[in-house]
Amino acid sequence: MSTKYIFDAEYDIVVVGGGAAGKMAAYTAAKEGGLKVALLEKMENTGGTSIYTEDLTAFNSIEQQERKTPPKFTGTPFDHYPTYAEGYARYMDYSHQRANPDVVRMQLYETAETVQLYRDLGAECVNVFVFAFNQPNELNTAHRYEGLGERMQELLLRATINAGVDIFTSTPAKKLLTNGGAVEGVLAIDAEGNKMLIGAKAVILASGGFGNNPEMVRKYAWQHWTANHTCQCVPTENTGDGLNMALEVGADGTTAPGCVMNIPCAWGKMLTAHTTGAGIQPIIWVNNRGERFANEEMGFSFMNAGSSIIKQPKGKVYAILDSEQVEYYTEEGSEISLGEFIVWKQKLTHLQTELEQDIEEGIVWKGNTIEELAYAIDDVNANALIETLREYERFCKEGFDKKHFKQAQYLRPLSKPPFYAIRMAASILTTIGGIRVNGNMQVTDENYEPIPGLYATGNDASGLYGDSYNLDCPGTASGFAHASGRTAARHAIKTIKG
């Protein structure tokens, strides 16, 4: 088919986005297929959300085979590395059957190869275990590497460059170019602001989702209200470029809405802040109505905690603790694991200093009595809060939580002043999904037919999730990014050479 465009440059494959999915797709196409590949990244550097990842999920990997059994301290009843069947059941059941079985199978069979690749590139896998030690449903799929995502992306970038990929940073893709229903290139803006028409036999979208675009979150995310009451805890620029471009050329955006990966965070703070670490402990959480709204053990699973927090009025939640608890978390350490941001048993040594600083910032409140604290907190029903805390005090004395059934070991009274309230919020790490794909990562139209020459990968692609991120298989997003990028590239290689 003849083209209707005059291209400034032509490649076999153009990849849009330089995170794990994009670099893996570009690397595979160039290294295995010997194809001419361009990677377009709108930021000054590649990496995207992938540099903040901590774990990589995989099934039947060489690391699991060599270790044979998980470390004994995981705290879960799953004392073995999961089978493909267990992984399949977990993805399908956790999504309430909204996951695409073809995409799930791709994830199961392809993730192990990523582990082998990183071993070949020189990455050191520290362990293979679970993400949260007190989360009983997690499978031992989390491959944790020395240097975490930042080191992994550094190694993958070097391999991608050595494979001969042309990488253009500060070069956002703006529009897909089509001819007769097939995608055959992209319109991009180069670093000097000039328009570029780049021809391609296939385009692979890997733009990272739309978590930094509140309008798109409201329109396309299942938890659409998230956009109104969240703070940003990681400096990414995932604004839905891939989804917008795919929808313009006929991709279906109605049956594969994205979900939001929410994580609890002290308002305006980073995930490593010790006020964040204190606020997600199993202490007392209340909303602005002054009511407890959950069993605070939910903090052991950040996805569940984030989803619960964002449902509260105005997305406002306050974590309340006394000076005895401040001392405990400072000297004994965290009871939860928030990945590498706040690790299990980490001593929150900066907590007291941060609390005093955050009082000045207006995101922490302090009182010498419960009543004084309640009336000091902004935008909370003080009388209801006082009654809630008195009720909680009775639960602590009785050793039984009649409302939310928190375990007795976490029923600790507020007894030592001064008392503190930390404003908590849900923070969007990223969105996951939005563009419907098949098992080859081909973008499909409203009739479920592939759009020729177009693929979506990583957080741009739907297929693994229901209404929330699957923390039962920790490292899923990173595992999927790498596996989907490689799968898309291999299918494109076959199509181009076939």
Buried (B, 14 or more C-beta within 10 A) or exposed (E): EEBEBEBBBBBBBBBBBBBBBBBBBBBBBBBEBEBBBBBBBBBEEBBBBBBBBBBBBBBBBBBBEEBEEBEEEBBBEBEEBBEEEBBBEBBBEBBEEBBBEBBBBBBBBBBBBBBEBBBEEEBEBEBBBBBBBBBEBBBBBBBBBEEBBEBBBBBBBEBBBEBBBBBBBBBBBBBBBBBEEBBBBBBBBBEEEEEBBBBBBBBBBBBBBBBBBBEBBEBBBBBBBBBEBBBBBBEBBBBBBBBBBBBEBBBBBEEBBBBBBBBBBBBBBBBBBBBBBBBBBBBBBBBBBBBBBBBBBBBBBBBBBBBBBBBBEEBBBBBBBBBEBBEBBBEEBBBBBBBBBBBBEBBBEBBBEBBEEBBEEEBBBBBEEBBBBBBBBEEBBBEBBBBBBEBBBEBBEEEEBEBBEBEEEBBBBBEEBBBBBBBBBBBBBBBBBBBBBBBBBBBBBEEEEBBBBBBBBBBBBBBBBBBBBBBBBBBBBBBBBBBBBBBBBBBBBEBBEE
